[in-house]
Amino acid sequence: MTYPTEGHPALLRGGDVIIVGGGLVGLATGAALSARGAEVTIVADHNAGEASRAAAGMLAPSVERSDGPAHTFAVAARDLYPSYVEALAEVTGIVVPLNRDGILELVFDERRADATRADVFALGGRWLSASELKSLEPAISPSAVGAFHFPDDGAVDNVALLRVLREMVEASSTVSIIHDRVMSIDLENERPWVVLESGRTMIGTKLVIAAGAWSPAIEGLPRPIPIEPVRGQMMSLGSAPIHHVTYAGDGYVVPRSSAHCVVGSTMEHVGFAPGTTPEGLRTLSETAERIAPALASARPLEKWSGLRPVTPDLLPIMGPDPDYPMLLYACGHSRNGILLGPLTGECVAALASGETPALDLSPFSVERFAGSRVTVK
Ligand SMILES: Cc1cc2nc3c(=O)[nH]c(=O)nc-3n(C[C@H](O)[C@H](O)[C@H](O)COP(=O)(O)OP(=O)(O)OC[C@H]3O[C@@H](n4cnc5c(N)ncnc54)[C@H](O)[C@@H]3O)c2cc1C
C-alpha cells in the first residue's frame, strides 16, 4: 500500500500511531508503543493547568473507590507501579520516588467508621484505634478517633515520573515529539488525518486522543465526549511531620520528602481557569491543620492548580471508537490519572498494536455515554 504522503511533501508522516497530548497518559502510551518498536508521533501542546504536573501523585484505589472491573483495573494499575518505575530506572538510570507505605483515611466520627467498616475490610483496609494511630503517626491530630489504613496504596512523585518518561520517550529512536496543537481530525479516509495549528497536516495509521481536559475541543471527533475541566488547587509546605499519605474527607496531605509535603485539593467547576484563590488556599491550610496541627506553622513554599479531565462517572474513556476503530480514546481520567496512567498506556498501546489488552476495558468504553444526557459531577 502506498503511504498517502508520497507525492505530497506538505503532508507529514505520523507513523504507526499519532498521539494527541504529552501529559502522563500520552507519554505512557508513547513509551509502551516504543517498547513494541512502533513508529509514534506525539503532538504535544502546552496549556496552563495541565493535570499530570499539578497532581498530588496518590495511588489510592482503596480511597478513591470504584466498583467491579473498574476497581480491578485500578488495583492492577497501582500494583504495576513498582515494576514500572524499576523498568524506567533500568533504561534511564533515574529512580522515580515511590511510596508504598499505605494511605491513612482519618475518621473524626466513630459512627462514620461503623458505617463503612465492612467496605473498608473488603478493600484490604484495617482499622487503627486512636492509640494505634498515635504510635504510628504521633503528629496526626488528636481529634481523629482512629483511621483506616490501606497498606497497599501510596504515592508516586508524579513530577519526577513525567520528567523521566519524557526523557525516555525523547531518547527513543521510534518516537518523535512535536510541539504543536491538533486543531481537527478527519477520519473519512483510510487513515486518520490530523490538522495542526501550524497549518500542516499529518497522517498516521492509528490516532490516540490523550489531550486531557482539552480532548473534547478537537474538531472532527465522531461523537461528543463528556469531559469537563475541574480545577484543583494545591500548595506545598516546608515541613513533613507525617510519613503516610493521609486523607481527611476530601482533603489530603502527601509527604514528598523529609522536609516538605503537598496539600490538596479543591474540586471547582470554573471552566478553563487555572489559578489559585485566597479562599481555595485557606481551605487547603485548614485541611493541613486538621490532619497535622504542626502544619499550621509550616512555611508555605509553592501554590498551583490543575484541571482534572472529569467524566460524569469519574471513570476514564479508553478504547476504540465503535464506528472508527482507527481512533482510540485515552482521556477523561478524572481524579485518578496518575494511578491509571501507566496501565492505560500499556493497554492502549496493546490495542493500537492489534493485541488484546491485559485487562478488560469494557467499563471505559465511550459507548456508555451514547444517547444519554450527561452531567459531570
Ligand atoms: C490538583 C490535582 C490533583 C490530582 N491528584 C491526583 C492524584 O493524587 N492521583 C491521581 O491518580 N490523579 C490525580 N489527579 C488527576 C490526574 O492528574 C489526571 O487524571 C491526569 O494527570 C490526566 O492526565 P492526561 O495526560 O490525560 O492530561 P494532562 O496531564 O492534562 O495532559 C494533557 C496534555 O495534552 C495537551 N493538549 C491538550 N490539547 C491538545 C491538542 N489539541 N493538541 C496537542 N496537545 C494538546 C495539554 O497541553 C497537556 O499537555 C489530580 C489532578 C489535579 C488537577
The ligand as a Tripos MOL2 file, in Angstrom:
@<TRIPOS>MOLECULE
LIG
   53    58     1     0     0
SMALL
NO_CHARGES

@<TRIPOS>ATOM
      1 C1         -4.8670   19.1790   41.6840 C.3       1 LIG1
      2 C2         -4.9210   17.7790   41.1230 C.ar      1 LIG1
      3 C3         -4.5770   16.7010   41.9370 C.ar      1 LIG1
      4 C4         -4.6040   15.4140   41.4100 C.ar      1 LIG1
      5 N1         -4.1770   14.3790   42.1830 N.ar      1 LIG1
      6 C5         -4.1590   13.1270   41.6840 C.ar      1 LIG1
      7 C6         -3.6550   12.0550   42.4710 C.ar      1 LIG1
      8 O1         -3.2380   12.2530   43.6020 O.2       1 LIG1
      9 N2         -3.6670   10.8060   41.9320 N.ar      1 LIG1
     10 C7         -4.1220   10.5580   40.6720 C.ar      1 LIG1
     11 O2         -4.1250    9.4120   40.2470 O.2       1 LIG1
     12 N3         -4.5930   11.5680   39.8940 N.ar      1 LIG1
     13 C8         -4.6070   12.8380   40.3710 C.ar      1 LIG1
     14 N4         -5.0750   13.8580   39.6080 N.ar      1 LIG1
     15 C9         -5.6530   13.5660   38.2900 C.3       1 LIG1
     16 C10        -4.5630   13.3990   37.2420 C.3       1 LIG1
     17 O3         -3.6290   14.4260   37.3810 O.3       1 LIG1
     18 C11        -5.1620   13.4170   35.8330 C.3       1 LIG1
     19 O4         -6.2220   12.4970   35.7370 O.3       1 LIG1
     20 C12        -4.1040   13.0250   34.7970 C.3       1 LIG1
     21 O5         -2.9280   13.7600   35.0190 O.3       1 LIG1
     22 C13        -4.6060   13.2490   33.3860 C.3       1 LIG1
     23 O6         -3.5130   13.0600   32.5170 O.3       1 LIG1
     24 P1         -3.6340   13.4270   30.9860 P.3       1 LIG1
     25 O7         -2.3360   13.0870   30.3450 O.co2     1 LIG1
     26 O8         -4.8860   12.8320   30.4380 O.co2     1 LIG1
     27 O9         -3.9040   15.0120   30.9920 O.3       1 LIG1
     28 P2         -2.8880   16.2430   31.1150 P.3       1 LIG1
     29 O10        -1.8190   15.9640   32.0840 O.co2     1 LIG1
     30 O11        -3.7040   17.4740   31.3280 O.co2     1 LIG1
     31 O12        -2.2100   16.2920   29.7080 O.3       1 LIG1
     32 C14        -2.9040   16.6100   28.5190 C.3       1 LIG1
     33 C15        -1.8980   17.2280   27.5840 C.3       1 LIG1
     34 O13        -2.4800   17.3930   26.2860 O.3       1 LIG1
     35 C16        -2.1120   18.6790   25.7860 C.3       1 LIG1
     36 N5         -3.0910   19.0620   24.7800 N.ar      1 LIG1
     37 C17        -4.3670   19.4610   25.0060 C.ar      1 LIG1
     38 N6         -4.9990   19.6910   23.8230 N.ar      1 LIG1
     39 C18        -4.0900   19.4140   22.8460 C.ar      1 LIG1
     40 C19        -4.1510   19.4490   21.4330 C.ar      1 LIG1
     41 N7         -5.2720   19.7660   20.7970 N.pl3     1 LIG1
     42 N8         -3.0240   19.1500   20.7330 N.ar      1 LIG1
     43 C20        -1.8910   18.7830   21.3790 C.ar      1 LIG1
     44 N9         -1.7770   18.7030   22.7360 N.ar      1 LIG1
     45 C21        -2.8710   19.0140   23.4480 C.ar      1 LIG1
     46 C22        -2.1300   19.5400   27.0390 C.3       1 LIG1
     47 O14        -1.4430   20.7530   26.8530 O.3       1 LIG1
     48 C23        -1.4520   18.6150   28.0220 C.3       1 LIG1
     49 O15        -0.0570   18.6940   27.9400 O.3       1 LIG1
     50 C24        -5.0180   15.1860   40.0730 C.ar      1 LIG1
     51 C25        -5.3300   16.2650   39.2620 C.ar      1 LIG1
     52 C26        -5.2770   17.5530   39.7730 C.ar      1 LIG1
     53 C27        -5.5900   18.7050   38.8810 C.3       1 LIG1
@<TRIPOS>BOND
     1     1     2 1
     2     2     3 ar
     3     2    52 ar
     4     3     4 ar
     5     4     5 ar
     6     4    50 ar
     7     5     6 ar
     8     6     7 ar
     9     6    13 1
    10     7     8 2
    11     7     9 ar
    12     9    10 ar
    13    10    11 2
    14    10    12 ar
    15    12    13 ar
    16    13    14 ar
    17    14    15 1
    18    14    50 ar
    19    15    16 1
    20    16    17 1
    21    16    18 1
    22    18    19 1
    23    18    20 1
    24    20    21 1
    25    20    22 1
    26    22    23 1
    27    23    24 1
    28    24    25 2
    29    24    26 1
    30    24    27 1
    31    27    28 1
    32    28    29 2
    33    28    30 1
    34    28    31 1
    35    31    32 1
    36    32    33 1
    37    33    34 1
    38    33    48 1
    39    34    35 1
    40    35    36 1
    41    35    46 1
    42    36    37 ar
    43    36    45 ar
    44    37    38 ar
    45    38    39 ar
    46    39    40 ar
    47    39    45 ar
    48    40    41 1
    49    40    42 ar
    50    42    43 ar
    51    43    44 ar
    52    44    45 ar
    53    46    47 1
    54    46    48 1
    55    48    49 1
    56    50    51 ar
    57    51    52 ar
    58    52    53 1
@<TRIPOS>SUBSTRUCTURE
     1 LIG1         1 GROUP 0 **** ****
